[in-house]
C-alpha cells in the first residue's frame, strides 16, 4: 500500500513539475509523404497520418488577425468609421423607438460595449541591451494563444447574439412599418 501511495506521489510530482512554457521536441517527420496544399499525407510510426505544420509565429498572427477582424465585425472599427453589429443594433432600436414608428422617441439602450481585446498589457519602459529606449511586453506563447482563442469564443458568441437581436429588431420595424402603411391606407 505504501509503495502505491509513494508511486502516486512521485507521478503527481513529475506531472506538476512539467513546465508548459518550455519548448518540447515534436517529431514532425513523416515518411513517404505527399503534399496536399499546406498539409502532408504519409506514414508515421506505421500509421497513415495527415500532418499540418505551421510556424508558431504564423499561427499566433493568424489567430490574432481572426480575433481583431471578428471584434471589428461585432463592435465596428472607430478608425474606419464602421459601426459593426453593435452599432447596427443600436441604430435599429433607435429607429424602433422613434415617434414616427409609434415610440416615445427615447432610446432604451442597455447593451454595454465591452471589447475583449482592449485589455492589452502595459509596456515596460527602459533601456535594452543596445542602450535603446524601448517598450516591452512579454508573455508565454501558449498563454497568448489561449487568451486569443478565448477572445475568439467570446466574440463568436456575441456575434451570434447581436445577429439574433438585430433580426428581431428588423422584424419589429417591418411589422410596424407594415402596420403604419395599412393604417395610412385605411385613412385615405
VENURBEL-V158232 format. One record per residue. N is the residue number from 0. D_CENTER is the distance of its C-alpha to the mean C-alpha in whole Angstrom. Layout:
N_D_CENTER, N_D_CENTER
This chain:
0_49, 1_48, 2_47, 3_45, 4_43, 5_44, 6_42, 7_39, 8_39, 9_39, 10_36, 11_34, 12_35, 13_34, 14_31, 15_30, 16_31, 17_28, 18_26, 19_23, 20_22, 21_25, 22_25, 23_27, 24_29, 25_27, 26_30, 27_29, 28_32, 29_32, 30_36, 31_37, 32_34, 33_33, 34_30, 35_28, 36_26, 37_24, 38_25, 39_28, 40_30, 41_33, 42_35, 43_34, 44_36, 45_38, 46_35, 47_33, 48_29, 49_27, 50_25, 51_22, 52_22, 53_20, 54_20, 55_18, 56_18, 57_17, 58_14, 59_13, 60_13, 61_11, 62_8, 63_8, 64_9, 65_7, 66_4, 67_7, 68_9, 69_6, 70_7, 71_11, 72_11, 73_10, 74_12, 75_14, 76_15, 77_18, 78_20, 79_20, 80_21, 81_18, 82_18, 83_15, 84_15, 85_16, 86_19, 87_20, 88_20, 89_22, 90_24, 91_25, 92_26, 93_28, 94_30, 95_30, 96_32, 97_34, 98_38, 99_38, 100_36, 101_38, 102_36, 103_37, 104_35, 105_33, 106_29, 107_28, 108_24, 109_23, 110_19, 111_18, 112_15, 113_13, 114_10, 115_8, 116_9, 117_12, 118_14, 119_14, 120_17, 121_21, 122_23, 123_26, 124_29, 125_32, 126_34, 127_33, 128_35, 129_36, 130_37, 131_34, 132_33, 133_29, 134_26, 135_24, 136_21, 137_21, 138_18, 139_19, 140_17, 141_16, 142_15, 143_12, 144_11, 145_10, 146_9, 147_6, 148_6, 149_6, 150_4, 151_2, 152_5, 153_6, 154_5, 155_6, 156_9, 157_10, 158_10, 159_12, 160_14, 161_15, 162_16, 163_18, 164_20, 165_20, 166_22, 167_24, 168_25, 169_26, 170_28, 171_30, 172_31, 173_32, 174_34, 175_35, 176_36, 177_38, 178_40, 179_41, 180_42, 181_44, 182_46, 183_46, 184_48, 185_50, 186_51, 187_53
